[in-house]
Amino acid sequence: MSFLGMLFSVIVGIGGAPVQIENCQVVDAAMLSIECSVTNLKEVAISQIRFTYSASDPSRTIPWIEGDRGVRSFSGGIEPKEKIREFFSLGRLSSRAATENLLIEITEITAYGPDGESLN
């Protein structure tokens, strides 16, 4: 079975997040690379975001992948209210993972402006 283009369950951010990340699709299940729509909700351009992430199965106690140092820089930035499609690589997924139950979470998002200042 190919997981290319498959939509997995994705939970993104919490209220007040600087960006909206939605419509994510897995493009490489083994490397857990996803492509998502990213919308800038700030009033200034965003050059980069940092985030916490995990990939888990609700039936398991321990996540397959988790990290607190996710970083995504945006070539040309994202202007206010602009929506782009962007790739996120979260790490190698165990071959034991049941991908049909995979829950991907991207949380604690911090955005950085053109001069590298935090916008949160």
MARVOPA-123782 format. One record per atom (N, C-alpha, C): x, y, z; residue in one letter; residue number from 1; atom name. Coordinates in steps of 0.05 Angstrom, whole numbers. Layout:
% residues N
<rec east="X" north="Y" up="Z" aa="A" i="NUM" at="CA"/>
...
***
This chain:
% residues 120
<rec east="17" north="-24" up="0" aa="M" i="1" at="N"/>
<rec east="0" north="0" up="0" aa="M" i="1" at="CA"/>
<rec east="18" north="25" up="0" aa="M" i="1" at="C"/>
<rec east="11" north="44" up="-17" aa="S" i="2" at="N"/>
<rec east="26" north="69" up="-18" aa="S" i="2" at="CA"/>
<rec east="13" north="90" up="0" aa="S" i="2" at="C"/>
<rec east="29" north="104" up="15" aa="F" i="3" at="N"/>
<rec east="18" north="126" up="32" aa="F" i="3" at="CA"/>
<rec east="21" north="153" up="19" aa="F" i="3" at="C"/>
<rec east="32" north="154" up="-5" aa="L" i="4" at="N"/>
<rec east="36" north="179" up="-19" aa="L" i="4" at="CA"/>
<rec east="9" north="194" up="-22" aa="L" i="4" at="C"/>
<rec east="8" north="219" up="-12" aa="G" i="5" at="N"/>
<rec east="-16" north="235" up="-14" aa="G" i="5" at="CA"/>
<rec east="-38" north="228" up="5" aa="G" i="5" at="C"/>
<rec east="-33" north="208" up="22" aa="M" i="6" at="N"/>
<rec east="-54" north="201" up="42" aa="M" i="6" at="CA"/>
<rec east="-57" north="222" up="63" aa="M" i="6" at="C"/>
<rec east="-81" north="228" up="70" aa="L" i="7" at="N"/>
<rec east="-86" north="248" up="91" aa="L" i="7" at="CA"/>
<rec east="-88" north="234" up="118" aa="L" i="7" at="C"/>
<rec east="-69" north="240" up="136" aa="F" i="8" at="N"/>
<rec east="-69" north="228" up="162" aa="F" i="8" at="CA"/>
<rec east="-83" north="249" up="181" aa="F" i="8" at="C"/>
<rec east="-89" north="241" up="205" aa="S" i="9" at="N"/>
<rec east="-100" north="259" up="225" aa="S" i="9" at="CA"/>
<rec east="-79" north="278" up="234" aa="S" i="9" at="C"/>
<rec east="-84" north="304" up="231" aa="V" i="10" at="N"/>
<rec east="-64" north="324" up="239" aa="V" i="10" at="CA"/>
<rec east="-78" north="344" up="257" aa="V" i="10" at="C"/>
<rec east="-65" north="349" up="280" aa="I" i="11" at="N"/>
<rec east="-75" north="369" up="299" aa="I" i="11" at="CA"/>
<rec east="-53" north="391" up="300" aa="I" i="11" at="C"/>
<rec east="-61" north="416" up="295" aa="V" i="12" at="N"/>
<rec east="-42" north="437" up="294" aa="V" i="12" at="CA"/>
<rec east="-49" north="459" up="313" aa="V" i="12" at="C"/>
<rec east="-28" north="467" up="329" aa="G" i="13" at="N"/>
<rec east="-29" north="491" up="345" aa="G" i="13" at="CA"/>
<rec east="-52" north="492" up="365" aa="G" i="13" at="C"/>
<rec east="-54" north="515" up="378" aa="I" i="14" at="N"/>
<rec east="-75" north="521" up="397" aa="I" i="14" at="CA"/>
<rec east="-84" north="549" up="391" aa="I" i="14" at="C"/>
<rec east="-105" north="559" up="404" aa="G" i="15" at="N"/>
<rec east="-115" north="585" up="399" aa="G" i="15" at="CA"/>
<rec east="-93" north="606" up="401" aa="G" i="15" at="C"/>
<rec east="-93" north="626" up="383" aa="G" i="16" at="N"/>
<rec east="-73" north="647" up="383" aa="G" i="16" at="CA"/>
<rec east="-48" north="640" up="368" aa="G" i="16" at="C"/>
<rec east="-47" north="618" up="354" aa="A" i="17" at="N"/>
<rec east="-23" north="611" up="339" aa="A" i="17" at="CA"/>
<rec east="-18" north="632" up="317" aa="A" i="17" at="C"/>
<rec east="8" north="637" up="311" aa="P" i="18" at="N"/>
<rec east="15" north="658" up="292" aa="P" i="18" at="CA"/>
<rec east="10" north="650" up="263" aa="P" i="18" at="C"/>
<rec east="7" north="624" up="258" aa="V" i="19" at="N"/>
<rec east="1" north="613" up="231" aa="V" i="19" at="CA"/>
<rec east="-21" north="593" up="233" aa="V" i="19" at="C"/>
<rec east="-34" north="589" up="211" aa="Q" i="20" at="N"/>
<rec east="-54" north="567" up="209" aa="Q" i="20" at="CA"/>
<rec east="-41" north="546" up="191" aa="Q" i="20" at="C"/>
<rec east="-39" north="521" up="200" aa="I" i="21" at="N"/>
<rec east="-29" north="499" up="185" aa="I" i="21" at="CA"/>
<rec east="-51" north="479" up="181" aa="I" i="21" at="C"/>
<rec east="-58" north="473" up="156" aa="E" i="22" at="N"/>
<rec east="-81" north="456" up="150" aa="E" i="22" at="CA"/>
<rec east="-77" north="440" up="124" aa="E" i="22" at="C"/>
<rec east="-96" north="422" up="119" aa="N" i="23" at="N"/>
<rec east="-96" north="407" up="94" aa="N" i="23" at="CA"/>
<rec east="-69" north="393" up="89" aa="N" i="23" at="C"/>
<rec east="-59" north="379" up="110" aa="C" i="24" at="N"/>
<rec east="-34" north="365" up="108" aa="C" i="24" at="CA"/>
<rec east="-37" north="338" up="95" aa="C" i="24" at="C"/>
<rec east="-18" north="331" up="79" aa="Q" i="25" at="N"/>
<rec east="-17" north="305" up="66" aa="Q" i="25" at="CA"/>
<rec east="11" north="293" up="69" aa="Q" i="25" at="C"/>
<rec east="13" north="268" up="74" aa="V" i="26" at="N"/>
<rec east="39" north="254" up="76" aa="V" i="26" at="CA"/>
<rec east="49" north="249" up="48" aa="V" i="26" at="C"/>
<rec east="74" north="258" up="43" aa="V" i="27" at="N"/>
<rec east="87" north="253" up="17" aa="V" i="27" at="CA"/>
<rec east="108" north="232" up="19" aa="V" i="27" at="C"/>
<rec east="118" north="225" up="43" aa="D" i="28" at="N"/>
<rec east="137" north="204" up="48" aa="D" i="28" at="CA"/>
<rec east="133" north="193" up="76" aa="D" i="28" at="C"/>
<rec east="119" north="171" up="78" aa="A" i="29" at="N"/>
<rec east="112" north="160" up="104" aa="A" i="29" at="CA"/>
<rec east="137" north="151" up="120" aa="A" i="29" at="C"/>
<rec east="156" north="139" up="107" aa="A" i="30" at="N"/>
<rec east="180" north="129" up="121" aa="A" i="30" at="CA"/>
<rec east="196" north="151" up="134" aa="A" i="30" at="C"/>
<rec east="198" north="174" up="121" aa="M" i="31" at="N"/>
<rec east="212" north="197" up="132" aa="M" i="31" at="CA"/>
<rec east="193" north="217" up="145" aa="M" i="31" at="C"/>
<rec east="168" north="211" up="146" aa="L" i="32" at="N"/>
<rec east="146" north="228" up="157" aa="L" i="32" at="CA"/>
<rec east="149" north="256" up="146" aa="L" i="32" at="C"/>
<rec east="149" north="259" up="120" aa="S" i="33" at="N"/>
<rec east="149" north="285" up="107" aa="S" i="33" at="CA"/>
<rec east="120" north="291" up="99" aa="S" i="33" at="C"/>
<rec east="111" north="314" up="108" aa="I" i="34" at="N"/>
<rec east="84" north="323" up="102" aa="I" i="34" at="CA"/>
<rec east="84" north="349" up="87" aa="I" i="34" at="C"/>
<rec east="64" north="353" up="71" aa="E" i="35" at="N"/>
<rec east="60" north="379" up="57" aa="E" i="35" at="CA"/>
<rec east="34" north="391" up="67" aa="E" i="35" at="C"/>
<rec east="35" north="416" up="75" aa="C" i="36" at="N"/>
<rec east="12" north="429" up="88" aa="C" i="36" at="CA"/>
<rec east="8" north="457" up="76" aa="C" i="36" at="C"/>
<rec east="-16" north="467" up="79" aa="S" i="37" at="N"/>
<rec east="-21" north="496" up="73" aa="S" i="37" at="CA"/>
<rec east="-15" north="511" up="98" aa="S" i="37" at="C"/>
<rec east="0" north="533" up="95" aa="V" i="38" at="N"/>
<rec east="9" north="550" up="117" aa="V" i="38" at="CA"/>
<rec east="-1" north="578" up="111" aa="V" i="38" at="C"/>
<rec east="-16" north="590" up="130" aa="T" i="39" at="N"/>
<rec east="-26" north="617" up="127" aa="T" i="39" at="CA"/>
<rec east="-15" north="635" up="149" aa="T" i="39" at="C"/>
<rec east="-4" north="658" up="141" aa="N" i="40" at="N"/>
<rec east="6" north="677" up="161" aa="N" i="40" at="CA"/>
<rec east="-17" north="692" up="173" aa="N" i="40" at="C"/>
<rec east="-21" north="690" up="199" aa="L" i="41" at="N"/>
<rec east="-43" north="704" up="213" aa="L" i="41" at="CA"/>
<rec east="-33" north="730" up="226" aa="L" i="41" at="C"/>
<rec east="-8" north="736" up="223" aa="K" i="42" at="N"/>
<rec east="3" north="760" up="235" aa="K" i="42" at="CA"/>
<rec east="1" north="784" up="216" aa="K" i="42" at="C"/>
<rec east="7" north="808" up="225" aa="E" i="43" at="N"/>
<rec east="5" north="832" up="209" aa="E" i="43" at="CA"/>
<rec east="32" north="839" up="196" aa="E" i="43" at="C"/>
<rec east="52" north="823" up="201" aa="V" i="44" at="N"/>
<rec east="79" north="827" up="188" aa="V" i="44" at="CA"/>
<rec east="87" north="800" up="176" aa="V" i="44" at="C"/>
<rec east="107" north="802" up="158" aa="A" i="45" at="N"/>
<rec east="117" north="778" up="144" aa="A" i="45" at="CA"/>
<rec east="131" north="759" up="164" aa="A" i="45" at="C"/>
<rec east="128" north="733" up="159" aa="I" i="46" at="N"/>
<rec east="141" north="713" up="175" aa="I" i="46" at="CA"/>
<rec east="164" north="700" up="159" aa="I" i="46" at="C"/>
<rec east="187" north="699" up="172" aa="S" i="47" at="N"/>
<rec east="210" north="687" up="159" aa="S" i="47" at="CA"/>
<rec east="215" north="658" up="167" aa="S" i="47" at="C"/>
<rec east="205" north="651" up="191" aa="Q" i="48" at="N"/>
<rec east="211" north="624" up="201" aa="Q" i="48" at="CA"/>
<rec east="191" north="618" up="223" aa="Q" i="48" at="C"/>
<rec east="186" north="591" up="227" aa="I" i="49" at="N"/>
<rec east="171" north="583" up="251" aa="I" i="49" at="CA"/>
<rec east="187" north="561" up="264" aa="I" i="49" at="C"/>
<rec east="183" north="559" up="291" aa="R" i="50" at="N"/>
<rec east="194" north="537" up="307" aa="R" i="50" at="CA"/>
<rec east="170" north="524" up="321" aa="R" i="50" at="C"/>
<rec east="172" north="498" up="324" aa="F" i="51" at="N"/>
<rec east="148" north="484" up="335" aa="F" i="51" at="CA"/>
<rec east="156" north="458" up="349" aa="F" i="51" at="C"/>
<rec east="138" north="448" up="365" aa="T" i="52" at="N"/>
<rec east="139" north="422" up="377" aa="T" i="52" at="CA"/>
<rec east="122" north="403" up="361" aa="T" i="52" at="C"/>
<rec east="130" north="378" up="358" aa="Y" i="53" at="N"/>
<rec east="115" north="360" up="341" aa="Y" i="53" at="CA"/>
<rec east="116" north="331" up="353" aa="Y" i="53" at="C"/>
<rec east="97" north="315" up="345" aa="S" i="54" at="N"/>
<rec east="96" north="287" up="352" aa="S" i="54" at="CA"/>
<rec east="80" north="272" up="331" aa="S" i="54" at="C"/>
<rec east="86" north="246" up="329" aa="A" i="55" at="N"/>
<rec east="71" north="228" up="313" aa="A" i="55" at="CA"/>
<rec east="65" north="204" up="331" aa="A" i="55" at="C"/>
<rec east="40" north="198" up="335" aa="S" i="56" at="N"/>
<rec east="32" north="177" up="354" aa="S" i="56" at="CA"/>
<rec east="9" north="161" up="343" aa="S" i="56" at="C"/>
<rec east="4" north="139" up="358" aa="D" i="57" at="N"/>
<rec east="-19" north="122" up="352" aa="D" i="57" at="CA"/>
<rec east="-35" north="123" up="378" aa="D" i="57" at="C"/>
<rec east="-61" north="131" up="377" aa="P" i="58" at="N"/>
<rec east="-77" north="133" up="401" aa="P" i="58" at="CA"/>
<rec east="-78" north="107" up="418" aa="P" i="58" at="C"/>
<rec east="-72" north="84" up="406" aa="S" i="59" at="N"/>
<rec east="-73" north="59" up="421" aa="S" i="59" at="CA"/>
<rec east="-46" north="53" up="435" aa="S" i="59" at="C"/>
<rec east="-26" north="70" up="431" aa="R" i="60" at="N"/>
<rec east="0" north="65" up="443" aa="R" i="60" at="CA"/>
<rec east="6" north="86" up="464" aa="R" i="60" at="C"/>
<rec east="22" north="79" up="484" aa="T" i="61" at="N"/>
<rec east="29" north="97" up="506" aa="T" i="61" at="CA"/>
<rec east="50" north="118" up="498" aa="T" i="61" at="C"/>
<rec east="69" north="109" up="483" aa="I" i="62" at="N"/>
<rec east="93" north="126" up="475" aa="I" i="62" at="CA"/>
<rec east="91" north="133" up="446" aa="I" i="62" at="C"/>
<rec east="95" north="159" up="439" aa="P" i="63" at="N"/>
<rec east="94" north="168" up="411" aa="P" i="63" at="CA"/>
<rec east="116" north="155" up="395" aa="P" i="63" at="C"/>
<rec east="111" north="152" up="369" aa="W" i="64" at="N"/>
<rec east="132" north="142" up="351" aa="W" i="64" at="CA"/>
<rec east="154" north="162" up="347" aa="W" i="64" at="C"/>
<rec east="147" north="187" up="345" aa="I" i="65" at="N"/>
<rec east="166" north="209" up="341" aa="I" i="65" at="CA"/>
<rec east="157" north="233" up="358" aa="I" i="65" at="C"/>
<rec east="175" north="246" up="371" aa="E" i="66" at="N"/>
<rec east="169" north="272" up="383" aa="E" i="66" at="CA"/>
<rec east="193" north="289" up="384" aa="E" i="66" at="C"/>
<rec east="189" north="315" up="382" aa="G" i="67" at="N"/>
<rec east="212" north="334" up="382" aa="G" i="67" at="CA"/>
<rec east="203" north="361" up="390" aa="G" i="67" at="C"/>
<rec east="221" north="376" up="402" aa="D" i="68" at="N"/>
<rec east="214" north="404" up="410" aa="D" i="68" at="CA"/>
<rec east="231" north="424" up="395" aa="D" i="68" at="C"/>
<rec east="244" north="416" up="373" aa="R" i="69" at="N"/>
<rec east="262" north="434" up="359" aa="R" i="69" at="CA"/>
<rec east="256" north="434" up="329" aa="R" i="69" at="C"/>
<rec east="231" north="432" up="322" aa="G" i="70" at="N"/>
<rec east="223" north="434" up="294" aa="G" i="70" at="CA"/>
<rec east="227" north="462" up="284" aa="G" i="70" at="C"/>
<rec east="239" north="465" up="261" aa="V" i="71" at="N"/>
<rec east="244" north="492" up="249" aa="V" i="71" at="CA"/>
<rec east="238" north="491" up="220" aa="V" i="71" at="C"/>
<rec east="224" north="511" up="210" aa="R" i="72" at="N"/>
<rec east="218" north="514" up="181" aa="R" i="72" at="CA"/>
<rec east="222" north="543" up="173" aa="R" i="72" at="C"/>
<rec east="242" north="548" up="156" aa="S" i="73" at="N"/>
<rec east="247" north="574" up="145" aa="S" i="73" at="CA"/>
<rec east="233" north="576" up="118" aa="S" i="73" at="C"/>
<rec east="223" north="600" up="112" aa="F" i="74" at="N"/>
<rec east="207" north="604" up="87" aa="F" i="74" at="CA"/>
<rec east="222" north="622" up="68" aa="F" i="74" at="C"/>
<rec east="232" north="612" up="46" aa="S" i="75" at="N"/>
<rec east="245" north="627" up="26" aa="S" i="75" at="CA"/>
<rec east="226" north="649" up="16" aa="S" i="75" at="C"/>
<rec east="234" north="674" up="17" aa="G" i="76" at="N"/>
<rec east="216" north="696" up="9" aa="G" i="76" at="CA"/>
<rec east="196" north="704" up="30" aa="G" i="76" at="C"/>
<rec east="195" north="689" up="53" aa="G" i="77" at="N"/>
<rec east="177" north="695" up="75" aa="G" i="77" at="CA"/>
<rec east="148" north="689" up="67" aa="G" i="77" at="C"/>
<rec east="130" north="693" up="87" aa="I" i="78" at="N"/>
<rec east="102" north="692" up="82" aa="I" i="78" at="CA"/>
<rec east="90" north="719" up="90" aa="I" i="78" at="C"/>
<rec east="79" north="733" up="72" aa="E" i="79" at="N"/>
<rec east="67" north="759" up="77" aa="E" i="79" at="CA"/>
<rec east="41" north="756" up="93" aa="E" i="79" at="C"/>
<rec east="32" north="777" up="106" aa="P" i="80" at="N"/>
<rec east="7" north="776" up="122" aa="P" i="80" at="CA"/>
<rec east="-16" north="766" up="105" aa="P" i="80" at="C"/>
<rec east="-31" north="747" up="116" aa="K" i="81" at="N"/>
<rec east="-54" north="734" up="103" aa="K" i="81" at="CA"/>
<rec east="-47" north="716" up="79" aa="K" i="81" at="C"/>
<rec east="-22" north="714" up="72" aa="E" i="82" at="N"/>
<rec east="-14" north="697" up="49" aa="E" i="82" at="CA"/>
<rec east="-15" north="668" up="57" aa="E" i="82" at="C"/>
<rec east="-24" north="651" up="39" aa="K" i="83" at="N"/>
<rec east="-25" north="622" up="43" aa="K" i="83" at="CA"/>
<rec east="-6" north="609" up="23" aa="K" i="83" at="C"/>
<rec east="11" north="590" up="32" aa="I" i="84" at="N"/>
<rec east="29" north="576" up="15" aa="I" i="84" at="CA"/>
<rec east="27" north="546" up="21" aa="I" i="84" at="C"/>
<rec east="38" north="529" up="3" aa="R" i="85" at="N"/>
<rec east="41" north="501" up="8" aa="R" i="85" at="CA"/>
<rec east="70" north="497" up="16" aa="R" i="85" at="C"/>
<rec east="75" north="482" up="38" aa="E" i="86" at="N"/>
<rec east="102" north="478" up="48" aa="E" i="86" at="CA"/>
<rec east="106" north="450" up="58" aa="E" i="86" at="C"/>
<rec east="131" north="440" up="57" aa="F" i="87" at="N"/>
<rec east="138" north="414" up="66" aa="F" i="87" at="CA"/>
<rec east="150" north="415" up="94" aa="F" i="87" at="C"/>
<rec east="144" north="395" up="111" aa="F" i="88" at="N"/>
<rec east="155" north="392" up="138" aa="F" i="88" at="CA"/>
<rec east="165" north="363" up="139" aa="F" i="88" at="C"/>
<rec east="190" north="359" up="147" aa="S" i="89" at="N"/>
<rec east="202" north="333" up="151" aa="S" i="89" at="CA"/>
<rec east="205" north="329" up="181" aa="S" i="89" at="C"/>
<rec east="191" north="309" up="192" aa="L" i="90" at="N"/>
<rec east="191" north="306" up="221" aa="L" i="90" at="CA"/>
<rec east="209" north="283" up="231" aa="L" i="90" at="C"/>
<rec east="219" north="267" up="214" aa="G" i="91" at="N"/>
<rec east="238" north="245" up="223" aa="G" i="91" at="CA"/>
<rec east="229" north="218" up="213" aa="G" i="91" at="C"/>
<rec east="247" north="199" up="216" aa="R" i="92" at="N"/>
<rec east="242" north="172" up="206" aa="R" i="92" at="CA"/>
<rec east="222" north="158" up="224" aa="R" i="92" at="C"/>
<rec east="201" north="147" up="211" aa="L" i="93" at="N"/>
<rec east="180" north="133" up="224" aa="L" i="93" at="CA"/>
<rec east="187" north="103" up="226" aa="L" i="93" at="C"/>
<rec east="183" north="91" up="249" aa="S" i="94" at="N"/>
<rec east="188" north="63" up="253" aa="S" i="94" at="CA"/>
<rec east="172" north="46" up="234" aa="S" i="94" at="C"/>
<rec east="184" north="24" up="224" aa="S" i="95" at="N"/>
<rec east="169" north="6" up="206" aa="S" i="95" at="CA"/>
<rec east="146" north="-8" up="221" aa="S" i="95" at="C"/>
<rec east="147" north="-7" up="248" aa="R" i="96" at="N"/>
<rec east="125" north="-20" up="264" aa="R" i="96" at="CA"/>
<rec east="101" north="-2" up="266" aa="R" i="96" at="C"/>
<rec east="103" north="23" up="259" aa="A" i="97" at="N"/>
<rec east="81" north="42" up="262" aa="A" i="97" at="CA"/>
<rec east="58" north="35" up="244" aa="A" i="97" at="C"/>
<rec east="34" north="35" up="255" aa="A" i="98" at="N"/>
<rec east="9" north="30" up="239" aa="A" i="98" at="CA"/>
<rec east="0" north="57" up="228" aa="A" i="98" at="C"/>
<rec east="8" north="62" up="204" aa="T" i="99" at="N"/>
<rec east="4" north="89" up="193" aa="T" i="99" at="CA"/>
<rec east="-25" north="97" up="190" aa="T" i="99" at="C"/>
<rec east="-44" north="77" up="188" aa="E" i="100" at="N"/>
<rec east="-72" north="85" up="185" aa="E" i="100" at="CA"/>
<rec east="-83" north="97" up="211" aa="E" i="100" at="C"/>
<rec east="-69" north="93" up="234" aa="N" i="101" at="N"/>
<rec east="-77" north="105" up="259" aa="N" i="101" at="CA"/>
<rec east="-60" north="129" up="268" aa="N" i="101" at="C"/>
<rec east="-42" north="137" up="250" aa="L" i="102" at="N"/>
<rec east="-23" north="158" up="257" aa="L" i="102" at="CA"/>
<rec east="-36" north="185" up="263" aa="L" i="102" at="C"/>
<rec east="-28" north="197" up="285" aa="L" i="103" at="N"/>
<rec east="-38" north="223" up="292" aa="L" i="103" at="CA"/>
<rec east="-13" north="241" up="294" aa="L" i="103" at="C"/>
<rec east="-12" north="261" up="277" aa="I" i="104" at="N"/>
<rec east="10" north="280" up="276" aa="I" i="104" at="CA"/>
<rec east="1" north="306" up="289" aa="I" i="104" at="C"/>
<rec east="17" north="315" up="309" aa="E" i="105" at="N"/>
<rec east="11" north="340" up="323" aa="E" i="105" at="CA"/>
<rec east="34" north="360" up="319" aa="E" i="105" at="C"/>
<rec east="27" north="384" up="311" aa="I" i="106" at="N"/>
<rec east="47" north="406" up="310" aa="I" i="106" at="CA"/>
<rec east="36" north="428" up="329" aa="I" i="106" at="C"/>
<rec east="50" north="433" up="350" aa="T" i="107" at="N"/>
<rec east="40" north="452" up="371" aa="T" i="107" at="CA"/>
<rec east="62" north="471" up="379" aa="T" i="107" at="C"/>
<rec east="55" north="488" up="397" aa="E" i="108" at="N"/>
<rec east="74" north="508" up="409" aa="E" i="108" at="CA"/>
<rec east="89" north="522" up="386" aa="E" i="108" at="C"/>
<rec east="75" north="534" up="368" aa="I" i="109" at="N"/>
<rec east="87" north="547" up="345" aa="I" i="109" at="CA"/>
<rec east="95" north="576" up="352" aa="I" i="109" at="C"/>
<rec east="121" north="582" up="346" aa="T" i="110" at="N"/>
<rec east="131" north="609" up="349" aa="T" i="110" at="CA"/>
<rec east="139" north="619" up="322" aa="T" i="110" at="C"/>
<rec east="131" north="643" up="315" aa="A" i="111" at="N"/>
<rec east="137" north="655" up="289" aa="A" i="111" at="CA"/>
<rec east="158" north="676" up="293" aa="A" i="111" at="C"/>
<rec east="174" north="680" up="272" aa="Y" i="112" at="N"/>
<rec east="195" north="700" up="272" aa="Y" i="112" at="CA"/>
<rec east="192" north="718" up="248" aa="Y" i="112" at="C"/>
<rec east="196" north="744" up="252" aa="G" i="113" at="N"/>
<rec east="192" north="764" up="231" aa="G" i="113" at="CA"/>
<rec east="217" north="767" up="214" aa="G" i="113" at="C"/>
<rec east="216" north="788" up="197" aa="P" i="114" at="N"/>
<rec east="238" north="792" up="178" aa="P" i="114" at="CA"/>
<rec east="265" north="796" up="191" aa="P" i="114" at="C"/>
<rec east="266" north="808" up="215" aa="D" i="115" at="N"/>
<rec east="291" north="813" up="229" aa="D" i="115" at="CA"/>
<rec east="298" north="792" up="249" aa="D" i="115" at="C"/>
<rec east="283" north="769" up="249" aa="G" i="116" at="N"/>
<rec east="289" north="748" up="268" aa="G" i="116" at="CA"/>
<rec east="276" north="751" up="295" aa="G" i="116" at="C"/>
<rec east="260" north="771" up="299" aa="E" i="117" at="N"/>
<rec east="247" north="776" up="325" aa="E" i="117" at="CA"/>
<rec east="222" north="758" up="328" aa="E" i="117" at="C"/>
<rec east="217" north="748" up="352" aa="S" i="118" at="N"/>
<rec east="194" north="732" up="357" aa="S" i="118" at="CA"/>
<rec east="168" north="749" up="354" aa="S" i="118" at="C"/>
<rec east="149" north="738" up="341" aa="L" i="119" at="N"/>
<rec east="123" north="752" up="337" aa="L" i="119" at="CA"/>
<rec east="101" north="742" up="356" aa="L" i="119" at="C"/>
<rec east="107" north="724" up="373" aa="N" i="120" at="N"/>
<rec east="87" north="714" up="392" aa="N" i="120" at="CA"/>
<rec east="82" north="732" up="415" aa="N" i="120" at="C"/>
***
